Amino acid sequence: MSNRRLVTYMTTSLLAAGICLLVLVLLPAPKVAYMKDPIRGILTGLTVAGIGIPLCLIGSAIGQRFESSPYFEGRFIAGFLSLAGYVCICIAAVCIGLAFYALISRYLKA
């Protein structure tokens, strides 16, 4: 992957995360439980995914750069960044999944 494309993906992802976080901050305080407010779950999931995607991309780029190196430090850092990114993406998927579950259960009760 070219450096320009990598920077574009990371910038877009972080910009989307920043916008979602800003919307979360500007929303009024919820008067109901978290599971009854699915828009916050979706925005939280998108924010966490926007942070996790650049971590995965950086980990992949570092891993490719240090692939032929005899030292383990570069691959260790790449693995750690990739793992942190995958954990963030999994957490984002859970947040978005629970938000859709709350949304679907709300409409099935009505």
C-alpha positions as CSV (number, residue, x, y, z in Angstrom):
1,M,0.0,0.0,0.0
2,S,1.4,3.4,-0.9
3,N,2.2,5.9,1.8
4,R,-0.2,8.5,0.3
5,R,-3.1,6.0,0.4
6,L,-2.2,4.9,4.0
7,V,-2.1,8.5,5.2
8,T,-5.5,9.2,3.4
9,Y,-7.1,6.2,5.1
10,M,-5.8,7.1,8.5
11,T,-6.7,10.8,8.2
12,T,-10.2,9.9,7.0
13,S,-10.7,7.5,9.9
14,L,-9.4,9.8,12.5
15,L,-11.5,12.7,11.1
16,A,-14.6,10.5,11.2
17,A,-13.8,9.5,14.8
18,G,-13.4,13.1,15.8
19,I,-16.7,14.1,14.2
20,C,-18.5,11.3,16.0
21,L,-16.9,12.2,19.3
22,L,-17.9,15.8,18.8
23,V,-21.5,14.9,18.1
24,L,-21.5,12.7,21.2
25,V,-20.2,15.6,23.3
26,L,-22.7,18.0,21.9
27,L,-25.8,15.7,22.3
28,P,-27.8,16.5,25.4
29,A,-27.5,14.3,28.4
30,P,-29.6,11.1,28.1
31,K,-32.6,10.8,30.2
32,V,-32.9,7.1,29.6
33,A,-30.7,4.1,30.0
34,Y,-27.8,3.5,27.6
35,M,-29.6,0.6,25.9
36,K,-32.6,2.8,25.2
37,D,-30.5,5.4,23.3
38,P,-29.1,3.5,20.3
39,I,-27.7,6.6,18.5
40,R,-25.1,7.0,21.3
41,G,-24.1,3.3,20.9
42,I,-23.6,3.7,17.1
43,L,-21.6,6.9,17.5
44,T,-19.5,5.4,20.2
45,G,-18.8,2.4,18.0
46,L,-17.8,4.5,15.1
47,T,-15.5,6.6,17.3
48,V,-13.7,3.5,18.6
49,A,-13.5,2.0,15.1
50,G,-12.1,5.3,13.9
51,I,-9.3,4.9,16.4
52,G,-8.8,1.2,15.8
53,I,-8.4,1.4,12.0
54,P,-5.3,3.6,12.0
55,L,-3.7,1.4,14.7
56,C,-4.2,-1.7,12.4
57,L,-2.8,0.2,9.4
58,I,0.2,1.4,11.3
59,G,0.9,-2.0,12.7
60,S,0.6,-3.5,9.2
61,A,3.0,-0.9,7.7
62,I,5.5,-1.4,10.5
63,G,5.2,-5.2,10.2
64,Q,6.0,-5.0,6.4
65,R,8.9,-2.7,7.0
66,F,10.5,-5.0,9.6
67,E,9.6,-8.3,8.0
68,S,13.1,-9.1,6.9
69,S,14.8,-7.7,10.0
70,P,16.6,-10.2,12.3
71,Y,15.5,-8.3,15.4
72,F,12.1,-8.8,17.0
73,E,11.4,-5.3,18.3
74,G,9.9,-4.0,15.1
75,R,7.6,-7.0,14.7
76,F,6.7,-6.9,18.4
77,I,5.6,-3.2,18.1
78,A,3.7,-4.0,14.9
79,G,2.0,-6.9,16.5
80,F,1.1,-4.9,19.6
81,L,-0.4,-2.0,17.5
82,S,-2.3,-4.5,15.3
83,L,-3.7,-6.3,18.4
84,A,-4.7,-3.0,19.9
85,G,-6.4,-2.0,16.7
86,Y,-8.3,-5.3,16.4
87,V,-9.4,-5.0,20.0
88,C,-10.8,-1.5,19.3
89,I,-12.5,-2.8,16.2
90,C,-14.1,-5.7,18.1
91,I,-15.3,-3.3,20.8
92,A,-16.7,-1.0,18.1
93,A,-18.6,-4.0,16.6
94,V,-20.0,-4.8,20.0
95,C,-21.2,-1.2,20.6
96,I,-22.8,-1.0,17.2
97,G,-24.3,-4.5,17.5
98,L,-25.9,-3.6,20.9
99,A,-27.2,-0.4,19.5
100,F,-28.8,-2.2,16.6
101,Y,-30.2,-4.8,19.0
102,A,-31.7,-2.0,21.1
103,L,-33.2,-0.4,18.0
104,I,-34.7,-3.6,16.7
105,S,-36.1,-4.6,20.1
106,R,-37.7,-1.1,20.4
107,Y,-39.5,-1.5,17.1
108,L,-40.5,-5.1,17.7
109,K,-42.2,-4.1,21.0
110,A,-44.1,-1.3,19.3
